[in-house]
Amino acid sequence: MTAEEMSVPAAELTIVGHFDNRPGYVTRRVTGSPSWLLMWTQDGAGLVEQAGVSFTAGPGDLVVLGSGAAQHYRVAPGAERWRFWWAHFQPRPAWLGWLGEYARAMGCHLVQGVPDPIRDQIDEAFDRASRNARWLPPTFGPAAVRPGREYAPAVAVSGPARDLVLNAVEEVILLATASARPSGDARRAEERGDARVHRALALIAAEPGAQHSVASLARAVALSPSRFAHLFTAETGHTPMRAVRRARIQHAARLLEVTDMDVGQVAAASGFVSPFHFSRAFSHEYGMPPRDFRSRLRPNA
């Protein structure tokens, strides 16, 4: 029995599949489903109704429907097709927090505006989930994937297969919610500052050890170096390179605390040109050399 034939999938089942449907495709579950349902539209459009709300999902839109509420979804009127990945699952607790901002009604979420590069990553995650749903532990030789029709609905039977599929679903939800256009309180918070400065700060925080410069950060946010430096300083109260140095020192402090890397390795991993330059900058920020900082945090190390 395929997922398409299951009018109401059992709550404990984890299922992943891919549909490319034409006008006339309709699914209606009057009593809802005991499992959660996720749908990622790649092409065309679908009309989704749940929990008293109705909306159209187009390419790059992620729909996540909770259990219990009546479901009705179909190819959207006027659309030639609806091509989408889908999965039935039980959510992990953290996912509810990620999805909360995108709720249209109780248990009904729509994440819109996922950027193009992230869409490719989400497609790859679903492709991996489809293959991993058929995963079996090794018996003789390497671990095997059960053969099956490409993108045919697959039920994750073994415990490891379910976890692998859920890992991919988690990746999809996290990528979509973290990269989509902000709304509500998040949008208002962003409007209080310049989005280009927020983007530059995010780039610095994501990889403090990279060879950042005023010119490279300005290019990343489509500004001239002079305009970027002025805007950044006005928004944050310090220069871009001061922000880079602070991020590098904070990154180094974390490495000193949780790794056994020597000071030279920490300096290199944090983007400093030499251990001497690193030690001087670190002492200026923390009031002590890197080795003393580590010994205070890890006296038995």
Helices and strands as residue ranges (DSSP letters): G 3-5, E 15-21, E 26-29, E 36-44, E 46-50, E 53-57, E 62-65, E 71-75, E 82-89, H 93-99, G 100-102, E 103-105, E 108-111, H 116-132, E 135-136, E 144-145, E 154-155, H 159-179, H 184-191, H 195-206, H 214-220, H 225-236, H 240-258, H 263-269, H 275-286, H 290-297
